[in-house]
């Protein structure tokens, strides 16, 4: 039986997190929809967030685009963190903070792998 490394699993788990986030934002149950309105975003903005999260998941799933996915995921999560912090909803900030941190870890691993394989110039 082959050994599976956490470095192989982490990006896929993070991608799954972004898929779930994407679906919950695109479908936007009433509670999520109302939160976006309460935070001052336009009615359609949940589609933007959901689309960016879905793009993040797709980019994270492939080793070749993982660095871009981690950068986009970190950006989206930092924006979410800023939104809840500005509105004083610090309890909502735990998931974005964890996801942003994990995105940085995945990005660092992807960066290091590119450096060691010499594929940075080809990407």
N, C-alpha and C positions, 0 to 999 in steps of 0.2 A: 504494500500500500504506500503510495507516495505521500510525502509530507506537504501539507499546504501551509504556506507562510501567511502571517498576519498582513504582510505587505501586499499579498495578492488579494486577501479578503477585504481589507479595509476600504479600498476604493469602490468595491462592489456593494458593500454595506452602505457606504455614503451615497452611492448612486441610488440605492433603494430608498433611502431617506428622502432624497430629492424627488423621486417618482411619487412617493406618497404625498409630499408637500405640494407637488405640482398638481396632482389630482384634486387635493382638497382645495387648492386655490382656484383651479379652473372650474370645478363644479360649484364651489363657493356656497356651502350651506348658509342659511340666513345669518347665523352668528358671525361667520367670517366676513360675509358681505357687509354687515353692519359695522364691524370693526374697521374695515377699510374706509367706510364713510365717516365714522367717528374720528379717524386719524386725518381726515381732510383730503383723501385721495378721490379721484373721479370714480364713477360707478363701474367703469370698465377696467380699472387698474389691476384687479385681481387676475385678469387674463394675462397681463404683462408679467406679473410675478410668477404665475403658474407656467407660462411659456419659458421664462428664463430658468426656472427650476428644472423643467423637462430637458432643456438644452444642456444644462449642467449635468444631469444624469446621463444623457447620451454621450457627452464628452468624457465623463469619468469612466464609462464602461470600456472604452478602448485605450489600451496603453499608449498609443501614438498621440492621442488628443487629451490625455489625462492631465497634463500640466495646464492646458487651457480650461479644462473643466474645473480644476481646483481653483484657479484664479476667478472664474465666473462665480462659482459657488461661494467662495469667500466674500466676494463683492456683494452678492445678493444677501447673504446672511449678515454682513456688516450693515447694510442698508436696513434690514429688518430690525437689527439690534438698535440702530440709531432711532428708528421710528418708535419702538416701544420705550426707549430711554427718554426721548423727548416728551412723551406722554405720561411718563412716570409709572409705566406698567412693567416694572422690573422683573416680576415673576414670569412674564412672557419672554424674557430675554435669555433664559437658560438654554433652550434648544438652539436658537441662532448662534449663541456664543460657542456651544459645543460643536455645532456643525462648521462654524468658521474655523475653529481651532483644528478640527479634523481635516478640513480642506487644506489648511496650511501644511499639516503633516503629510498628506497625500501629495501635495504639490512639491514639497521638499524631496520626498522619495522619488517622484517622477523626474525632478531636476537632476538629482544625483545619478539616477540610472542613465539619463541622457548624457551626462558628463562622462560616466565610466564606459559607455558603449560608443561614445563619439558621434552619437546621432543628433547632437544639438545643431550642428550645421545643416543637417538634412531636413530638420523639422520646420 
